[in-house]
Amino acid sequence: MKKSRIISVIVFFSVLGLIIYFPGRKWARGHVNYMTAVEDHPLNCLSCHVYTQKSGFISKLVNRKYLSPFNLAVSRDGSRLYVVAQESNALLVVDPETHKVLNKIKVGNLPHSVILSSDGQKAYVSNEWSDNVSVIDLASSKVVDTLNTGDGPAGLSLSADGKFLYVVDSYSSNISIIDLNTGEERKRFNAGNNPTGTELSPDGKTLYVTSRRALIEPYGETLKSELTVVDENTQRIRERRNIESAYMMENVAFTPTGDLAMATMIRPKNLVPSIQVEQGWMMTYGMTIIEQKENGRVIQLLLDEPNAYYSDPFDIVITPNGKKAFISSSGVNTISVVDIDSIRTLFAKSTPEQLANYSNNLGISARYVTKRIKTGAAPKGLALSSDGKLLYVAEQLEDRISVINTESLETVGSIDLGGPRTITVARQGRRLFNNSGHTFQTQFDCYTCHPDMHEDGLVYNMASKDMGRNLTNTQSLRDIGDTPPYKWNGKNQTVYKQDGMRFSTVLTRTEQFNYKDLDALTAYIITGIPYPPNLQYNPNGELTESQLRGKALFERTKDNLGNDILENNRCITCHRPPYYTNLKMAYVKTLAVTDDSMLFDTPHLNNIYASPPYLHDGRAATLEEIWTKYGKEDKHGRVNDMSKNQLNDLVDYLKSLRAPAYENNIPKKLHAKN
Amino acid sequence: MRKTLQKNSLRTTVAVILCGICFVTVITAQPKTVKNAGKTDIKDDAKSMPVYGHWKNFTTKDGLPSDHAYCVRIDGKRVLVGTHDGLAVYEDGKWETYTTKDGLAHNGVLSIDVSELTGDVWIGTLGGLNRWSAGKFETFTQFNSGLPNDLVYCVICDGKDVWTATGGGAGHYDTYTKEWEIFTEKNAPMHEPWTYGVSAGDGKIFIAAWGGGVIEYTKKTKQFKDYTDPDGEMEIDLLPDDGVVHDITTATSWADGMLWVSTYFGMSSYDGTHWKGYFDHDSGLASNFINFLRAEGPVVFICTDKGLSSTNGKSWVTYKKNDNSSDGMAIIKNYGRISDSTINKTTREVPLTPSIAHNFIIGVDADNDVLWVATEKGVSRGELIK
């Protein structure tokens, strides 16, 4: 080939490349600008088109299956740790001396808690996404029985005589009592809203069960969460105690002498405008402490300090001598060490007024928090060795167990559970999601208002610049990547925009996520938040007769009088499967006078039973109330011709809706990842 | 009241009475001559039928929120009474009242039952249903739940299930799955959705449906069967013992293999094969106008507008208050079969001092040696004569 021809070819392709490059880059720039709502986000195709893939080859290539240790137990002789590996559906048997994982026992889906029988021969593991408890023979490391429970079994406790297993059903909000002789559920109580934690008092007479979500109350009422007290002797509920201004009471522990019970909690200030964030004190974290005597006092003490918050307290354990409590704060990767004698002193020397005021005192923690111990990402479950000398911490997003000497209060070891070495982009995003480091004074993180990546059941006053009141019912993040736009007003067309600069302006009130972190957070939110199965209302895809009738009503085009229903007034028009949203804005005449004028983004409806209250400002306590109280003008679908039977059928059908992954039977989507 | 009245007007009238709205109506019991057949000791009669005496009456003067008592339920050491003005709880000799201020759905409490499984108290009111658990009220209404209707005439606990009889049909609530089912004329053999009573027994649910007789629901098969009056709307029972005595039923109760059914025109029993009718003219029944009944073992207690009757199907004991004093009597009737054609009837009237609070009886409950009665003029507590 002649030199001139070669040059001509090079020139041709160069010109062609430039012709493609510049308009292409311009197009890409515009595309990225639209997706991110900023003009300087790096043009990196991988962040959007690789790391956000939910399934397929690329997804497998860039993601890893982690263990995510959540809770754990220690054998009486201290020779074994039993670790719930939540996202590998397994109980890990670990030798704390050699730091080796000796066995990986497969259990049900998304195991939550583990407890050991008093003789140390059996372990019980609650499987939150299977609605059962695995009974494991520890000698053979085999599952020897599976006990059916209510929906979402979480916390576990054994009766004093070891004959009964108390299971806290977190999704159906029950307490199941299982007779271990027969394996049958003996009775089931109503508990508080979304209960999880449970502990039997040292005298074996009283079982406490804590709630995560607050009781549904109209906006403006004082928040209350139920502490359910079970009489172990009669196996009846003895008391339903409202703990005011608190929620997310994840776990509870008794002192060995039984003089105090201590539960972790969050005190949210959801009634004040969100501009409060930049003043601090928007969300506070601490303990509810209940004196165990007649007319015992209940006080709330914060773990926080002025200008530093210890977000997302999860577990609490107390040393055998009753002197120290350890509390994991998963939002700030910290274990707080609490001197219990100092709390006893507070009880003894404070007036009732002083005790009441402590709940809002950020400075008082210096009187009882003696040390903060840093951990790896997202410390969750805690367990003490039987002599109380070692504390084991499940570092959920590290796939590790850290070991802390409870006398020196130093970390003395770290047990690698053998999870993937690589921290994927989405995993990094999950760490960011769970970490308060990006919020002013570490007041909260995404997980705080979206526990389990769902929602916290609260209504917040998201005051805008125009200072509209804008009461906002927190929305679930499950499969949220598939249902843009975001926010109730639909202003954010992508997760990038939702969590970008505006997010920091409105909520975190600090530096926005850098773009690398934003890419990671987005990748996690889009790919890593699946729905739980809907085992309570639709366990196998076969609808009940009532649900089938409700489905027909949901899809109907004519009302009971035979008249055509306007297309935009049919349920199916706006709430179209598979997510039961048409991704468009709608007018349903629920705008309050204090709201900024807006249409509302049509919400997705899968697992809607698990998201009370309803409507944008949470005014409807139940699904029924959407229409019985707030649908009088048929603006939210044509319903006023329906009989009560039909409304019940419709609600039954709505409760049956579940994620497309279950309808399509795609097993790989049924487990959380990253 | 006559059968010739149309059902709708009857329904309205009687419903109003049941709701207590027309309690101002003075119920005038017809006095009978008190006879004492020579024996003053009623212990002998207690051998075949429990007889209660030593009556103690409670009114607003004793701490009840209202004298209009609709229902009573014994719950261990305490007694729960539904009144027109709230729930009254009698414990350790004291009455305590709970109203809407405490979380009650409505102050008119029509029915109470206690779950043997959980100890939760379920309360049917004129404005919804409550679960009262460890001191906390939870409210179900037709607006916030699948409860058929806020007018809850009757509520019962059957294992993990709660059944209600309401003005808008019978409701079934599964406390485990938290799902409601509604049964009306649209999906059950009822004439209309109005239901007054519900009871459980023998794996079945028995619904007292206005104009529909008794609706039997078999839990295992989920199949319905209805029992209606073969005589239709005839005033008289043309063929005795051919079925339930009237289609307008007010309560059902099952115990010891026997279903008891009350109507405003007499009472029926059903042993699974044969029906038998009981009327004021051919039995010891105080009146054909029966508000409620409850069976305990072989004995059924019948709340009428003219006193409280009780029977085991053969012997009868009726408690009546005298019009002009707090005293009254126990009328004891024994029916002994001498031959196929001859029945020996004996009647004794035994003075009671004091007697029950009033003859218009709406609720009753018995437990061990104690009988509690809800009347228009207070609550009465009787002790078993041993």
Interface residues (C-beta under 8 A of the other chain):
Chain A: G150 S172 N174 K187 R188 F189 N190 E226 T228 V229 T234 R236 I237 R238 E239 R240 Q536 Y537 S546 A621 T622 E624 E625 T628 K629 S643 K644 N645 N648 V651 D652
Chain B: L117 T118 G119 D120 R131 S133 A134 G135 K136 E138 Q142 F143 N144 S145 G146 P148 N149 K160 G168 G169 T175 Y176 T177 K178 E179 W180 E181 I182 T184 K186 N187
